[in-house]
Amino acid sequence: MVMLKVGKLSLVALSVIALTLGGCDGDSGNQKVKAASGVSQTSVKVQTDPSGMTAEQRNVRDRLLMDNKPGSIKHLYVISPLSGQVLIYSTVKGKVTSSGKRLSPRTVAAQDGKFVGSDFGGIPVSIAGMTRRTPEVLEDDGTYGESVPYIYWWDAQGRYHQHFFTEGQIIHVSDQPLQVKSVVLNLETNSTSPPTDK
């Protein structure tokens, strides 16, 4: 009687193993992910440039280099999504920055008012001369934080501007001025204003 129970359990165990292996493509450690349509996940070998970078990595690198180039001037346009009219034009010294960007992380690990040590993990940061750990990751541009409701910048004349988003405005920034028909509010007062089509 005991042998029969063991035999039944063994048959059940063998059936479960067979069903599990049946869902794999030959190698139990290499199971392919499939969509409901039956299409399997695939991969691709990406060709890189001679320096070993992908096009996306090169774009990120070049943007960081351009944003931090001394004396860099860009052109900002706020465009109405309804009419396509340029509402605001301004030069930008360096780059436009989001109000959510910070030089230090917003959160560090703490429990009941006491610092949680290295067993918490996280990234060590110096806050007021003390080492703390944060779950936040330092961005490529050397800041923490995210994009939030407004942006700010300094124009070519060193004047500060701050812009809040309403009604789904389109923000376009370029390193070259665009040919636009008209501008409702031109923040420039000299020859650096954008050319217009006549």
HELIX and SHEET records of a PDB file:
HELIX    1   1 VAL A    2  GLY A   22  1                                  21    
HELIX    2   2 ALA A   55  ASP A   67  1                                  13    
HELIX    3   3 SER A  118  PHE A  120  5                                   3    
SHEET    1   A 4 ILE A 170  SER A 174  0                                        
SHEET    2   A 4 ILE A  73  ILE A  79 -1                                        
SHEET    3   A 4 VAL A  86  LYS A  93 -1                                        
SHEET    4   A 4 VAL A 183  ASN A 186  1                                        
SHEET    1   B 3 THR A  97  SER A  98  0                                        
SHEET    2   B 3 TYR A 150  TRP A 154 -1                                        
SHEET    3   B 3 TYR A 160  PHE A 164 -1                                        
SHEET    1   C 2 LYS A 101  ARG A 102  0                                        
SHEET    2   C 2 TYR A 144  GLY A 145 -1                                        
SHEET    1   D 2 ALA A 110  GLN A 111  0                                        
SHEET    2   D 2 LYS A 114  PHE A 115 -1                                        
SHEET    1   E 2 ILE A 123  ILE A 127  0                                        
SHEET    2   E 2 MET A 130  THR A 134 -1                                        
END                                                                             
